[in-house]
Every structure is written in C-alpha cells, then in structure tokens.
Amino acid sequence: MSIINVLIIGALIATVVVLGLGLRSMARGGNYDKEHAERFMWERVALQLLVVALLLAAYFLLNN
C-alpha cells in the first residue's frame, strides 16, 4: 500500500471521528454544543478538503 493510500485512509477516519464528535455534541446540547459545534464543523470541513486534495493528488500521480 502506497503512502498516499495510507494518508487518504487516515484522513477519512479522522473525518468520521470529527463527524461523530459533532453529532455527540448536538445530542448533548446545551452550553457544550454552543461552545463546540462550530469548531467541529470547521474541523470536518477542513478534513473533507484534505481528503479531496489527497484524492486528486493520487489521481494525478497514478495516471502519469
């Protein structure tokens, strides 16, 4: 397995973990959700951007 595959899998797992934390925050509600919901959302968006960038990099590296 190449390093790019490991990075993609790691980024996907991190995205799922942050998504789970955001869902747990919403389920908990109250002050905890108000303090953490936006941070979890931005972390998830950043990780999704990373996954897309890694997928594009893998596509272009492997198709040359």
Secondary structure as UniProt FT lines:
FT   HELIX           3..28
FT   HELIX           30..62
//
